[in-house]
Amino acid sequence: MARKPWSFKEDRRLMELARSCTSLEEAAKQLGRSPHAVKRMALRLGLSLKSKATKQG
């Protein structure tokens, strides 16, 4: 499976989603990427996204 390179626009969108406390799964759905790919890019950009599975409430 080939990886699709991230565009600058996608990087900016991921930053916006992280700032608005969007979950990892929701960000992945909005970006059309796997949660793993989104998590990897978020780490690369120094962002933090919480998974729905780890939220308490």
JOCORHU-V436724 format. One record per backbone hydrogen bond with DSSP energy under -0.5 kcal/mol. NH is the residue of the N-H (numbers start at 0). CO is the residue of the C=O. If there is no record, write none. Layout:
<<NH CO> <NH CO>>
This chain:
<<4 2> <10 6> <11 7> <12 8> <13 9> <14 10> <15 11> <16 12> <17 13> <18 14> <19 15> <20 17> <21 16> <23 49> <26 22> <27 23> <28 24> <29 25> <30 26> <31 27> <32 27> <37 33> <38 34> <39 35> <40 36> <41 37> <42 38> <43 39> <44 40> <45 41> <45 42> <46 41> <53 50> <54 50> <54 51>>
